[in-house]
């Protein structure tokens, strides 16, 4: 070996003991029972958390009433350029002591209350003692209920309960359904409510009973039906009795517009004065009706004109000037000239009437008389004509609800035009009827007290064909005019 070789050292290899690197210690198995217990505990915690985060659904569904805005418009509304003369004015007296009822209306979408399913409830305060608990079959909240039915409409009344009486009205629901609905209504914090568990089916909330009552009052007035409520409507008509254009309005809550379609039928959306409006092809009021809510009032314009013409008329609605409204108020004191209608004179006891005028027809020579009396129907006015060929007659009635004194009435019957004036008892000495003729002369007719058959002093006469103004005076004041 050389020197270089002598510098190398010998290294012996050592065998590896692989057992040193192996974990031979015993390892425990998985305790599945503990895993399950921990999981169950975690789920329980989650369930409690969910219950706290997701509470039980409320028992009641509460309906907040729509606000009643401070009215920016009054009932003193007119058309800017009306189509004809003013022929009718209805200005019911302001309500006294009548408050809106609480309640809500539910109905089918796009349904109408004359023909589709709906249900409403209303409640008002009562000073009567609470009704006792009842065991009869017809009960609501434990007290006896009164049931009424008119065709497909039903009413359920009960109470008082806690100082309130309740009434439910339904359409096209059977008795059990009406009672079930009645048992699900209530008040929560003074607001109308319906139990959440009650299934309305295909009905949806429409609006407040207060809005519904206002719309019904206004539409009824278009039919010359006078009701009473927390607000009173007004109505003006221009044109002719056979073909008028009508303007009516009433103070309403802000949710009244949907009620217009509920009462009159579905319509097409439009705008009037930049306000949402609805145009309805109506079988109830006229050919077309347009309605909108503006500054706290529901306004309806109706007429047998095209939708375009009606919309143009609606856009002209505006507040009346003082002078214009003074004329309207004066016209409201003068009933519309309405023809008397033919009657079978054998069914009328003319002997009970007070004869106010007698004359002779210059063309036929027949004698005729105009008479009147207060009857159960109101102020009954009749013309009875006697001729060689027999007797004919016509009568008309001013209803008691519409009979307001002083009264100035004009009408036609049996070919004669007559005028009647009536004032309150005690004013006869200062009252007279004045008719201006074509030549400017004025004929005067004092009113006479005819006794209890009439509501007060009265006079009647034939209207000359060429007459001008017809006025009823009390003292130095004109109280009514034609």
Helices and strands as residue ranges (DSSP letters): H 3-7, G 18-21, H 32-53, E 60-62, E 77-79, E 86-91, E 102-108, E 118-125, E 139-140, E 143-150, E 153-161, E 164-171, H 175-182, E 185-188, E 191-195, E 203-208, H 209-222, E 234-240, E 243-251, H 256-264, E 268-272, E 275-281, E 288-294, E 297-303, H 307-315, E 317-319, H 322-332, E 341-342, G 345-347, G 350-352, E 354-360, E 367-375, E 378-387, E 390-398, G 400-402, E 407-413, E 416-422, G 428-430, E 431-436, E 442-446, E 458-462, E 470-474, E 477-481
